[in-house]
């Protein structure tokens, strides 16, 4: 791949920070970079070609990418993950060597480095560091799915929304990140609800002084109240299960 020395240094730094490649010696990253191609996907581009991710592996440099499924009968979406800088995809294609029935949509302009899938499998065999990094990465994704399955079964939507927001607050800045500018429909897709229901609960959070709602921007006003809302909602799960089913 033809590139300037400056750009090559930027890419090496990005690969050093990648969740799957961290810990690899720089000379190995240099060799890997030789087989990578840069791709840019424009905002709100929907990728439905599963053959693309079957034969190519991606390292995200910037932007956010939604990974989601669609019910073919109702058209309803469920967002599995929002991937961003230092994430990778598609691990299931890498491990199982078959198509992964999901869709991808860019929430921003997304810049990626793309590798042939056979090259990625070769690097995994040659670099045990990748295997060591892959297990906790997969474990975190499994934990996310487990948490969702538990939440959608056991707790009400208000709690799901509070927990979603808490999960995406930066521990240092106390600011909401990654989902702070998503539409109510996108937030609903993340917790298994609908736009109207999420909008109602966001307005409740606003009226209670928990959040401020701007145009496509959510900010935390009172973190303690948000924590208490999640805790209080959890305590009354057994009383609200019926309401939850109605809201969905």
Secondary structure, DSSP 8 states (H G I E B T S, - for coil): ----HHHHHHHHHHHHHSTTTTT--HHHHHHHHTT-EEEEE-TT-EE--HHHHHHEEEEEEES-EEEEEE-TTT--EEEEEEE-TT-EE-HHHHHH-S----EEEESS-EEEEEEEHHHHHHHHHH-HHHHHHHHHHHHHHHHHHHHHHHHHHHS-HHHHHHHHHHHTB-TTT--B-SSTT--HHHHHHHHT--HHHHHHHHHHHHHTTSEEEETTEEEES-HHHHHHHHHHHHHTHHHHHHHHHHH-
